[in-house]
Amino acid sequence: MSAETLRLDGNAAAGLLGQLFAFDVTMARSTCAGCGQISPLGALLLYGGEMGAVLRCPACESVQMRVVQVRAGYVMEMQGVVHLEVPAVG
């Protein structure tokens, strides 16, 4: 890992992802396209740096999501997620 890269768990992405979702996003569960593991977003591995955030599966380390802040807001790519289960609010 380079000096610019920081590895934390997915809970560290709560503030960033909270900009995109109006609920506690760490409680949503994703299904990994690589291995089928179902994990709350808070359990994903976050690799962050100046270019944005990459969230990986805790079981197989496949990339599940990429989030980048751009001038007009955020871009989120979820090619590595089969589906995302969001808990009911209220």
GITA-V987459 format. One record per residue. RES is the residue in three letters. OMEGA is omega in radians with two decimals (none if undefined). D_LAST is the distance of its C-alpha to the last C-alpha in Angstrom with 1 decimal. Layout:
# GITA-V987459
((RES;OMEGA;D_LAST) (RES;OMEGA;D_LAST))
This chain:
# GITA-V987459
((MET;3.11;41.0) (SER;-3.14;42.1) (ALA;-3.12;41.8) (GLU;-3.08;39.3) (THR;-3.14;36.9) (LEU;3.12;34.3) (ARG;3.09;32.7) (LEU;3.03;29.4) (ASP;-3.05;26.5) (GLY;3.09;23.5) (ASN;-3.14;21.6) (ALA;3.12;24.1) (ALA;-3.07;22.8) (ALA;-3.14;19.3) (GLY;3.13;20.5) (LEU;-3.12;22.3) (LEU;3.07;19.6) (GLY;3.05;17.0) (GLN;-3.11;19.2) (LEU;-3.05;18.5) (PHE;-3.09;14.8) (ALA;3.11;11.9) (PHE;3.10;10.0) (ASP;-3.03;11.8) (VAL;-3.14;14.3) (THR;3.13;16.2) (MET;3.07;13.9) (ALA;-3.11;14.6) (ARG;3.12;17.7) (SER;3.04;20.9) (THR;-3.09;23.9) (CYS;3.08;27.1) (ALA;-3.10;29.7) (GLY;-3.04;32.5) (CYS;3.14;32.0) (GLY;3.12;28.9) (GLN;3.05;27.2) (ILE;-3.07;23.4) (SER;2.96;22.0) (PRO;-3.12;18.9) (LEU;3.11;19.7) (GLY;3.14;20.2) (ALA;3.12;23.1) (LEU;3.12;24.9) (LEU;-3.13;28.1) (LEU;2.99;28.1) (TYR;-3.06;31.5) (GLY;3.10;31.6) (GLY;-3.11;34.4) (GLU;-3.08;35.5) (MET;-3.13;35.0) (GLY;-3.08;31.2) (ALA;3.04;29.1) (VAL;3.11;29.7) (LEU;-3.07;27.2) (ARG;3.09;29.1) (CYS;3.12;28.4) (PRO;-3.12;29.0) (ALA;-3.04;31.1) (CYS;-3.14;33.4) (GLU;3.00;32.8) (SER;3.09;32.6) (VAL;3.08;31.0) (GLN;-3.07;27.5) (MET;2.97;26.6) (ARG;3.11;28.4) (VAL;-3.14;27.0) (VAL;3.04;29.4) (GLN;3.09;29.2) (VAL;-3.07;31.5) (ARG;-3.06;32.7) (ALA;-3.11;30.3) (GLY;-3.09;27.1) (TYR;3.01;26.3) (VAL;-3.13;27.5) (MET;3.12;25.7) (GLU;-3.06;27.6) (MET;-3.09;26.1) (GLN;-3.10;29.3) (GLY;3.14;28.9) (VAL;3.08;25.5) (VAL;3.02;25.8) (HIS;-3.11;22.1) (LEU;3.11;18.8) (GLU;-3.11;15.9) (VAL;3.14;12.5) (PRO;3.10;9.5) (ALA;3.13;6.6) (VAL;3.07;3.8) (GLY;none;0.0))
